[in-house]
Amino acid sequence: MTDTILLEFSVDANNVIIAINGSWDEFADANDAPQLKKQHVVGKSLFDYISGNVTRQFVQKLLDIVRQKNTSACFDYRCDAPNLRRYLQMRLMANERGEVRISNYQLHTEPRVAPIFFIRSNQRDRHTRVRCSICNLLKQAEQWVEAESLLKDKEPLTVSVIYGVCPQCQHQLKQLQSSPS
């Protein structure tokens, strides 16, 4: 693994973004998200940028664990682009003031066979899928699968989603919570 930070930011004890380091603006530009540049997010709640109540609860719990143990923690996750699967690791480190520095490292990437676009839905209907905010798997019936399993003939795909957290990622959080400091 490389120790090159992809993105890094800090939140205060109230989860307000107080600092951003690394190539944040370049990452926002590369992902066609100018609204996420530094000048727009510093001073705002981290939770303004997290979709779904289940995902917000997951991130809050992760922050709580690090703060309560006054320690650091690592957590693997995905942050995919339409043409690319990105595997990352989040390292969280709390200080005595309740601030948490969150450093994100890119582990590796994999190209997709065809672009997959995810459109966030405001409410669930029969065409909306649940997408895990941590591992990016989609709920298909009672299984969690890669989005590529929905592709037909390598044609681009658009999927309407709501965000949640799959049982496997919930289990990883529980393991982190029960691990010694």
MARKE-384379 format. One line per field, with one value per residue (C-alpha): x, y, z; residue in three letters; residue number from 1. Coordinates in nm, 3 decimals. Example, Ala and Ser with C-alpha at 12.3 -4.5 7.8 and 13.67 -1.06 7.14 Angstrom:
<rs>
x <- c(1.230:1.367)
y <- c(-0.450:-0.106)
z <- c(0.780:0.714)
aa <- c(ALA:SER)
i <- c(1:2)
</rs>
This chain:
<rs>
x <- c(0.000:0.113:0.120:0.020:-0.285:-0.558:-0.782:-0.754:-0.981:-1.055:-1.378:-1.429:-1.613:-1.945:-1.848:-1.800:-1.528:-1.247:-0.956:-0.887:-0.548:-0.414:-0.548:-0.911:-0.990:-0.823:-1.030:-1.349:-1.260:-1.175:-1.515:-1.710:-1.806:-1.705:-1.961:-1.734:-1.425:-1.259:-1.416:-1.764:-1.725:-1.503:-1.728:-2.013:-2.125:-1.973:-2.325:-2.434:-2.233:-2.347:-2.654:-2.895:-2.980:-2.825:-2.498:-2.501:-2.553:-2.267:-2.025:-2.137:-2.072:-1.729:-1.642:-1.780:-1.567:-1.248:-1.332:-1.438:-1.125:-0.914:-0.728:-0.694:-0.872:-0.856:-1.149:-1.148:-1.416:-1.493:-1.542:-1.620:-1.639:-1.856:-1.558:-1.353:-1.371:-1.160:-1.052:-0.954:-0.865:-0.983:-0.760:-0.920:-0.726:-0.888:-0.726:-0.807:-1.032:-1.263:-1.137:-1.086:-0.844:-0.965:-0.700:-0.801:-0.550:-0.604:-0.517:-0.583:-0.824:-0.991:-1.147:-1.513:-1.611:-1.874:-1.968:-2.218:-2.393:-2.573:-2.859:-2.962:-3.335:-3.530:-3.756:-3.757:-3.975:-3.964:-3.680:-3.464:-3.182:-3.005:-2.635:-2.394:-2.217:-1.908:-1.841:-2.063:-2.240:-2.607:-2.884:-3.035:-3.313:-3.147:-2.788:-2.536:-2.372:-2.135:-2.312:-2.147:-2.381:-2.658:-2.473:-2.602:-2.366:-2.117:-2.360:-2.352:-2.594:-2.779:-2.908:-3.143:-3.025:-3.081:-2.789:-2.751:-2.492:-2.479:-2.458:-2.091:-1.987:-2.204:-2.018:-1.680:-1.794:-1.900:-1.559:-1.388:-1.607:-1.526:-1.153:-0.922:-0.792)
y <- c(0.000:0.350:0.603:0.886:1.063:1.101:1.322:1.444:1.656:1.725:1.769:1.933:1.780:1.879:1.716:2.049:2.035:2.258:2.178:2.015:1.898:1.704:1.721:1.783:2.043:1.837:1.535:1.746:1.872:1.524:1.400:1.694:1.820:2.189:2.231:2.013:2.235:2.346:2.691:2.536:2.268:2.412:2.531:2.298:1.978:1.658:1.515:1.769:1.554:1.206:1.050:0.836:0.812:0.466:0.592:0.901:0.678:0.453:0.746:0.897:0.564:0.540:0.890:0.809:0.495:0.684:0.968:0.745:0.533:0.846:0.643:0.583:0.336:0.215:0.125:0.002:0.130:0.203:0.532:0.437:0.646:0.546:0.386:0.282:0.089:0.269:0.080:0.312:0.307:0.565:0.632:0.824:0.983:1.165:1.419:1.532:1.816:1.567:1.662:1.381:1.384:1.161:1.057:0.864:0.649:0.488:0.117:0.029:0.078:-0.150:-0.042:-0.125:-0.310:-0.041:0.284:0.260:0.576:0.596:0.839:0.911:0.866:1.065:0.769:0.401:0.241:-0.097:0.017:0.167:-0.040:-0.008:0.070:0.016:0.345:0.161:-0.127:-0.002:-0.336:-0.333:-0.527:-0.772:-0.977:-1.090:-1.075:-0.794:-0.793:-0.587:-0.340:-0.510:-0.804:-0.579:-0.496:-0.626:-0.648:-0.400:-0.115:0.186:0.149:0.397:0.273:0.457:0.406:0.494:0.457:0.224:-0.006:-0.380:-0.637:-0.716:-0.350:-0.319:-0.623:-0.456:-0.155:-0.379:-0.550:-0.212:-0.111:-0.426:-0.424:-0.312:0.044)
z <- c(0.000:-0.070:0.209:-0.021:0.112:-0.146:0.070:0.427:0.643:1.008:1.196:1.533:1.829:1.663:1.330:1.153:0.886:1.014:0.781:0.446:0.320:0.026:-0.327:-0.225:-0.492:-0.765:-0.661:-0.668:-1.017:-1.145:-1.026:-1.172:-0.824:-0.799:-0.518:-0.303:-0.327:-0.002:0.006:-0.003:0.263:0.539:0.821:0.729:0.899:0.766:0.765:0.502:0.259:0.360:0.200:0.397:0.766:0.803:0.655:0.879:1.184:1.071:1.032:1.364:1.536:1.375:1.498:1.845:1.871:1.787:2.025:2.314:2.288:2.219:1.961:1.591:1.365:1.006:0.788:0.427:0.191:-0.174:-0.352:-0.712:-1.025:-1.324:-1.503:-1.203:-0.878:-0.616:-0.304:-0.022:0.342:0.593:0.893:1.176:1.460:1.752:1.979:2.333:2.206:2.030:1.685:1.438:1.146:0.863:0.612:0.302:0.115:-0.223:-0.204:-0.569:-0.858:-1.111:-1.441:-1.501:-1.818:-1.882:-1.707:-1.424:-1.308:-0.975:-0.933:-0.573:-0.525:-0.267:-0.196:-0.268:-0.533:-0.705:-0.937:-0.662:-0.517:-0.184:-0.228:0.060:0.125:0.248:0.004:-0.285:-0.325:-0.432:-0.264:-0.512:-0.355:-0.030:-0.159:-0.192:-0.536:-0.749:-0.976:-1.275:-1.225:-1.363:-1.686:-2.016:-2.313:-2.164:-2.221:-1.984:-1.696:-1.477:-1.141:-0.906:-0.547:-0.188:0.051:0.345:0.498:0.428:0.711:0.633:0.677:0.990:1.126:1.059:1.261:1.552:1.542:1.555:1.849:2.045:1.973:2.254:2.237)
aa <- c(MET:THR:ASP:THR:ILE:LEU:LEU:GLU:PHE:SER:VAL:ASP:ALA:ASN:ASN:VAL:ILE:ILE:ALA:ILE:ASN:GLY:SER:TRP:ASP:GLU:PHE:ALA:ASP:ALA:ASN:ASP:ALA:PRO:GLN:LEU:LYS:LYS:GLN:HIS:VAL:VAL:GLY:LYS:SER:LEU:PHE:ASP:TYR:ILE:SER:GLY:ASN:VAL:THR:ARG:GLN:PHE:VAL:GLN:LYS:LEU:LEU:ASP:ILE:VAL:ARG:GLN:LYS:ASN:THR:SER:ALA:CYS:PHE:ASP:TYR:ARG:CYS:ASP:ALA:PRO:ASN:LEU:ARG:ARG:TYR:LEU:GLN:MET:ARG:LEU:MET:ALA:ASN:GLU:ARG:GLY:GLU:VAL:ARG:ILE:SER:ASN:TYR:GLN:LEU:HIS:THR:GLU:PRO:ARG:VAL:ALA:PRO:ILE:PHE:PHE:ILE:ARG:SER:ASN:GLN:ARG:ASP:ARG:HIS:THR:ARG:VAL:ARG:CYS:SER:ILE:CYS:ASN:LEU:LEU:LYS:GLN:ALA:GLU:GLN:TRP:VAL:GLU:ALA:GLU:SER:LEU:LEU:LYS:ASP:LYS:GLU:PRO:LEU:THR:VAL:SER:VAL:ILE:TYR:GLY:VAL:CYS:PRO:GLN:CYS:GLN:HIS:GLN:LEU:LYS:GLN:LEU:GLN:SER:SER:PRO:SER)
i <- c(1:2:3:4:5:6:7:8:9:10:11:12:13:14:15:16:17:18:19:20:21:22:23:24:25:26:27:28:29:30:31:32:33:34:35:36:37:38:39:40:41:42:43:44:45:46:47:48:49:50:51:52:53:54:55:56:57:58:59:60:61:62:63:64:65:66:67:68:69:70:71:72:73:74:75:76:77:78:79:80:81:82:83:84:85:86:87:88:89:90:91:92:93:94:95:96:97:98:99:100:101:102:103:104:105:106:107:108:109:110:111:112:113:114:115:116:117:118:119:120:121:122:123:124:125:126:127:128:129:130:131:132:133:134:135:136:137:138:139:140:141:142:143:144:145:146:147:148:149:150:151:152:153:154:155:156:157:158:159:160:161:162:163:164:165:166:167:168:169:170:171:172:173:174:175:176:177:178:179:180:181)
</rs>
